Amino acid sequence: MNEYKLMISNFLDESSPATLFELTPFHINKELQNIGYAHHRMLFFRDSSDVSQEVRDILLYQVVNENFEQKRKDSYEAHMNEEYGTKQSIYEEYLSQTMA
């Protein structure tokens, strides 16, 4: 099972549109890096209460990696091949688990 440290670590004041979203996998592998994991791209946006696409991608990877090996492969291949429709449909299938 993959484990992640997850927290919002910075205080957001009126002048800050975003802050770092602390999503730190305990084991960073090449696939995580390929789908966008980089500490500086893990963002939480104050005005929309949304997260960056990279955070969504990492959360999706985590959910499907832990539970659905074939879906993890499908999601990874869709990302690497820039098949955003395929990746979006997988994301929507697991939305409740990635953003709970």
Contacts in CASP RR format, 6 or more apart in sequence:
PFRMAT RR
TARGET T0000
AUTHOR 0000-0000-0000
METHOD contacts of the structure
MODEL  1
MNEYKLMISNFLDESSPATLFELTPFHINKELQNIGYAHHRMLFFRDSSD
VSQEVRDILLYQVVNENFEQKRKDSYEAHMNEEYGTKQSIYEEYLSQTMA
1 66 0 8 1.000
2 25 0 8 1.000
2 26 0 8 1.000
2 27 0 8 1.000
2 62 0 8 1.000
2 65 0 8 1.000
2 66 0 8 1.000
3 25 0 8 1.000
3 26 0 8 1.000
4 23 0 8 1.000
4 24 0 8 1.000
4 25 0 8 1.000
4 26 0 8 1.000
4 62 0 8 1.000
5 22 0 8 1.000
5 23 0 8 1.000
5 24 0 8 1.000
5 26 0 8 1.000
6 22 0 8 1.000
6 23 0 8 1.000
6 24 0 8 1.000
7 22 0 8 1.000
8 19 0 8 1.000
8 20 0 8 1.000
8 21 0 8 1.000
8 22 0 8 1.000
8 44 0 8 1.000
9 19 0 8 1.000
9 20 0 8 1.000
9 22 0 8 1.000
10 16 0 8 1.000
10 19 0 8 1.000
10 20 0 8 1.000
11 19 0 8 1.000
12 19 0 8 1.000
12 46 0 8 1.000
16 46 0 8 1.000
17 45 0 8 1.000
17 46 0 8 1.000
17 47 0 8 1.000
18 43 0 8 1.000
18 44 0 8 1.000
18 45 0 8 1.000
18 46 0 8 1.000
18 52 0 8 1.000
19 43 0 8 1.000
19 44 0 8 1.000
19 46 0 8 1.000
20 39 0 8 1.000
20 40 0 8 1.000
20 42 0 8 1.000
20 43 0 8 1.000
20 44 0 8 1.000
21 42 0 8 1.000
21 43 0 8 1.000
21 44 0 8 1.000
21 51 0 8 1.000
21 52 0 8 1.000
21 55 0 8 1.000
22 42 0 8 1.000
23 42 0 8 1.000
23 55 0 8 1.000
23 58 0 8 1.000
23 59 0 8 1.000
24 39 0 8 1.000
25 32 0 8 1.000
25 37 0 8 1.000
25 58 0 8 1.000
25 62 0 8 1.000
28 37 0 8 1.000
31 61 0 8 1.000
31 76 0 8 1.000
32 58 0 8 1.000
32 61 0 8 1.000
34 76 0 8 1.000
34 79 0 8 1.000
34 80 0 8 1.000
35 54 0 8 1.000
35 57 0 8 1.000
35 58 0 8 1.000
35 61 0 8 1.000
35 76 0 8 1.000
35 79 0 8 1.000
35 80 0 8 1.000
36 54 0 8 1.000
36 57 0 8 1.000
36 58 0 8 1.000
37 54 0 8 1.000
37 58 0 8 1.000
38 54 0 8 1.000
41 52 0 8 1.000
41 54 0 8 1.000
42 51 0 8 1.000
42 52 0 8 1.000
42 54 0 8 1.000
42 55 0 8 1.000
42 58 0 8 1.000
43 51 0 8 1.000
43 52 0 8 1.000
43 54 0 8 1.000
43 55 0 8 1.000
44 50 0 8 1.000
44 51 0 8 1.000
44 52 0 8 1.000
44 55 0 8 1.000
45 51 0 8 1.000
45 52 0 8 1.000
56 91 0 8 1.000
56 98 0 8 1.000
57 79 0 8 1.000
57 87 0 8 1.000
59 98 0 8 1.000
59 99 0 8 1.000
60 75 0 8 1.000
60 87 0 8 1.000
60 90 0 8 1.000
60 91 0 8 1.000
60 94 0 8 1.000
60 98 0 8 1.000
61 72 0 8 1.000
61 75 0 8 1.000
61 76 0 8 1.000
62 98 0 8 1.000
63 94 0 8 1.000
63 97 0 8 1.000
63 98 0 8 1.000
64 71 0 8 1.000
64 72 0 8 1.000
64 75 0 8 1.000
64 90 0 8 1.000
64 94 0 8 1.000
65 72 0 8 1.000
71 90 0 8 1.000
71 93 0 8 1.000
71 94 0 8 1.000
74 86 0 8 1.000
74 90 0 8 1.000
75 87 0 8 1.000
75 90 0 8 1.000
75 91 0 8 1.000
77 83 0 8 1.000
78 84 0 8 1.000
78 85 0 8 1.000
78 86 0 8 1.000
78 87 0 8 1.000
78 90 0 8 1.000
79 87 0 8 1.000
91 98 0 8 1.000
END
